[in-house]
Amino acid sequence: MKIATDYRPERLGRNRSPGSGFPEFRKKFALLAIAGAVVLVVLGIAAILVYKGLSRSDFFQITAIRIEGCRRTTKNLILELSGVDIHSNLLAMDTDRVKADIETYDWIERAEVSREWPNRLLITVRERKPGAMASLPEGLYYVDKKGVAFARVIPPEDMDFPVITGLTADTWPESFKGSSLEEALQFIRSAGRGNPVLPKQNISEVHITGNGELILFLADRPFPVYLGKGMIGRKYRRLVKVLYWLYKKKEFASTAYINVEYMDNDVLVGSEGAVRK
């Protein structure tokens, strides 16, 4: 006995129209998407509630604050600037805000704020180091190695720094790199390396002229030393040799001026009644 079986596609699918199962699939997918969104919302709300609970928990309440890097500043000052106390919650703390608040102080170049879980805070500050003072119409200001006039000098604070003159707030260089201010600070740093002939302590003033040239005045005899522009390191070394020669020949007291930029290989020394090259 034979059983006739017809596997033709048109017979198997004669009662189903093309795409008849797609609407049902879309419906299931939409339900799953809605369920997933509800789960995410519930988890988000739960996370917020947990965070709020922990941010008020005594477990994360700060019990110790360590402050490092203070020399010119004090730990009490940094703590006051931070706005943090032992009642603050470490988890809820905005460390970026604390960092920004500390860096508003003139003497602070950079601050780092880090959590030490579960209840300790570390604040590390890097203070600005003055390399000179700038005489501005508003008064004397400390200047750091990057050419930033960051804090006003208020006596009896430390005033044992060379003074840079000739600049105002309007003529202060917008770009420090390659400026006359950078050259003035470079010359002062060269003198700060401990050469006994021309130490930093013997620099009274570095004047910056309107065209950007430098004029040096010494502390022990303030005659002008014309440094001009450029090659500051080389000019410092040449000036040291000239000053040593003047001291040795005992002609330093009669010197009226020195022009380090007179010629490529010559330094012009003007004396009372004479000129030497």
C-alpha positions in Angstrom: 0.0 0.0 0.0 1.5 3.3 -1.0 1.0 6.6 0.8 1.3 9.6 -1.5 3.1 12.4 0.1 3.3 15.8 -1.5 6.2 17.9 -0.2 5.7 20.7 -2.6 6.1 24.1 -1.0 2.8 25.3 -2.2 1.0 22.5 -0.4 2.9 22.9 2.9 2.3 26.6 3.1 -1.0 26.9 1.4 -2.8 28.0 4.6 -0.1 30.5 5.7 0.5 33.9 4.1 4.0 35.2 3.7 5.3 37.0 6.9 2.3 35.9 9.0 4.6 35.2 12.0 6.5 38.6 12.0 3.9 40.7 13.9 3.9 38.1 16.7 7.7 38.3 16.9 7.7 42.1 16.9 5.2 42.0 19.8 7.4 39.7 21.9 10.4 41.8 21.1 8.6 45.0 22.2 7.5 43.3 25.5 11.1 42.2 26.2 12.4 45.7 25.5 9.9 47.3 27.8 10.7 44.8 30.5 14.4 45.5 30.1 13.9 49.2 30.3 11.8 48.8 33.5 14.6 46.6 35.0 17.2 49.3 34.2 15.1 52.0 35.7 14.6 50.0 38.8 18.3 49.2 39.1 19.2 52.9 38.5 16.8 54.0 41.3 18.1 51.3 43.6 21.7 52.4 42.8 20.8 56.1 43.6 19.2 55.1 46.9 22.1 52.9 47.9 24.6 55.7 47.0 22.6 58.3 49.0 22.5 55.9 51.9 26.2 55.3 51.8 27.0 59.0 51.3 25.4 59.6 54.7 26.9 56.5 56.3 29.3 56.8 59.2 31.4 54.1 57.6 32.7 56.6 55.0 33.0 59.5 57.4 36.5 61.0 57.2 38.5 60.2 60.3 42.0 61.5 59.2 43.2 64.1 56.7 46.9 64.0 55.6 48.3 67.1 54.0 51.8 67.1 52.4 53.9 69.6 50.5 53.5 72.7 52.8 56.5 75.0 53.2 55.4 78.5 52.5 51.8 77.6 53.3 50.4 75.8 56.4 48.4 72.7 56.8 45.7 74.7 58.6 45.4 77.0 55.6 45.2 74.2 53.1 42.5 72.5 55.3 40.5 75.7 55.4 40.8 76.2 51.6 39.6 72.6 51.0 36.4 73.0 53.0 36.8 69.5 54.3 36.5 68.4 57.9 36.1 65.2 59.9 32.4 65.3 59.4 32.7 65.1 55.6 31.8 61.9 53.8 34.6 60.4 51.6 32.2 58.9 49.1 30.1 62.0 48.6 33.1 64.3 48.3 33.7 66.1 45.0 37.5 65.9 44.8 37.7 68.1 41.7 36.0 70.9 43.6 38.3 70.5 46.6 41.3 70.6 44.2 40.0 73.7 42.5 39.3 75.5 45.8 42.9 74.9 47.0 44.4 76.0 43.8 42.7 79.4 44.1 45.4 80.4 46.6 48.2 82.4 45.0 51.1 80.3 46.4 49.6 76.9 45.2 50.7 75.9 41.7 49.0 72.5 41.8 47.0 70.3 44.3 46.2 66.6 44.2 43.3 65.2 46.2 43.0 61.4 46.6 40.8 59.1 48.7 42.2 56.4 50.9 39.3 54.1 51.5 37.3 53.9 53.6 37.7 57.0 55.6 41.1 58.8 55.0 41.9 61.7 52.7 45.3 62.7 51.2 45.9 66.3 50.0 49.3 67.0 48.3 50.2 70.5 47.3 52.9 71.9 45.1 53.8 75.5 46.0 55.1 78.1 43.6 58.8 79.0 44.1 59.7 82.7 43.5 62.8 83.3 41.4 62.6 87.0 41.4 60.3 90.0 42.1 58.7 92.2 39.6 58.2 95.9 40.2 54.8 96.8 38.8 52.8 100.0 39.2 50.6 98.1 41.7 53.6 97.1 43.8 56.1 94.3 44.1 55.1 90.8 43.0 56.8 87.4 43.3 57.6 85.8 39.9 58.1 82.1 39.5 60.3 80.3 37.0 57.5 80.2 34.4 57.1 84.0 34.4 53.9 84.1 36.5 53.6 87.1 38.8 51.5 85.2 41.4 51.5 87.0 44.7 52.1 90.5 46.0 55.1 91.0 48.3 54.0 92.2 51.7 56.8 93.3 54.0 58.3 91.8 56.1 58.1 88.8 53.8 61.2 87.5 52.1 62.5 90.2 49.8 65.9 88.8 49.1 65.3 88.4 45.3 66.5 90.3 42.3 64.0 92.8 41.0 62.8 92.8 37.4 61.7 96.3 36.2 60.4 97.8 33.0 57.2 95.8 32.7 53.6 96.6 33.4 50.4 94.5 33.4 49.8 95.7 29.9 53.3 94.9 28.6 53.7 91.6 30.4 54.4 89.0 27.7 51.5 86.9 26.6 53.9 84.1 25.6 56.7 83.5 28.1 58.7 81.3 25.7 61.4 83.4 24.0 60.4 86.6 25.8 62.7 89.1 27.4 61.2 88.0 30.8 62.3 84.5 30.2 65.8 85.7 29.4 65.9 87.8 32.6 64.9 84.8 34.7 67.4 82.6 32.8 70.2 85.1 33.7 69.1 85.1 37.4 69.0 81.3 37.4 72.5 81.2 36.0 73.7 83.4 38.8 71.9 81.1 41.3 74.2 78.2 40.5 76.7 79.5 43.1 79.5 81.2 41.1 81.3 83.4 43.7 82.1 86.1 41.1 78.5 86.9 40.2 76.1 85.2 42.6 72.4 85.7 42.6 72.7 87.8 45.8 74.7 90.4 43.9 72.0 91.0 41.3 70.0 94.0 42.4 67.9 94.7 39.3 67.4 93.4 35.8 65.7 96.1 33.7 63.8 95.3 30.5 63.8 98.2 28.0 61.0 99.0 25.7 62.6 97.1 22.8 63.2 94.0 25.0 66.9 94.5 25.8 68.3 93.7 29.3 70.2 96.0 31.6 71.8 94.6 34.7 72.5 96.4 37.9 74.7 94.9 40.6 74.1 95.2 44.4 77.7 96.2 45.4 78.2 98.8 42.7 75.1 99.6 40.6 76.6 100.6 37.3 74.7 99.4 34.2 75.7 96.2 32.5 74.2 96.2 29.0 73.2 92.6 28.1 71.1 93.2 25.1 69.1 90.3 23.7 69.7 86.6 23.3 72.6 84.2 24.2 72.0 84.9 27.9 74.0 81.9 29.2 77.0 82.8 27.1 76.8 86.5 28.2 76.7 85.5 31.8 79.9 83.5 31.5 81.6 86.3 29.6 80.5 88.8 32.3 81.9 86.6 35.0 85.3 86.7 33.3 85.2 90.4 33.0 84.1 91.0 36.6 86.9 88.7 37.8 89.4 90.6 35.8 88.1 93.9 37.2 88.3 92.6 40.8 91.8 91.2 40.2 93.1 94.5 38.6 91.4 96.5 41.3 89.6 98.5 38.7 86.1 97.5 39.7 85.5 100.6 41.8 86.2 102.9 38.9 84.0 101.1 36.4 81.3 103.3 34.9 79.5 100.7 32.7 80.0 97.3 30.9 78.6 96.5 27.5 78.6 92.7 27.1 77.0 93.0 23.6 79.6 95.5 22.2 80.9 93.0 19.6 80.8 89.3 19.1 84.1 88.6 20.9 84.6 91.9 22.8 83.2 93.4 26.0 83.4 97.1 26.3 84.2 98.4 29.8 83.8 102.1 30.5 85.8 103.5 33.3 85.9 107.0 34.8 88.1 108.8 32.2 88.9 105.7 30.1 87.4 102.9 28.0 88.7 99.3 27.8 87.8 96.5 25.4 
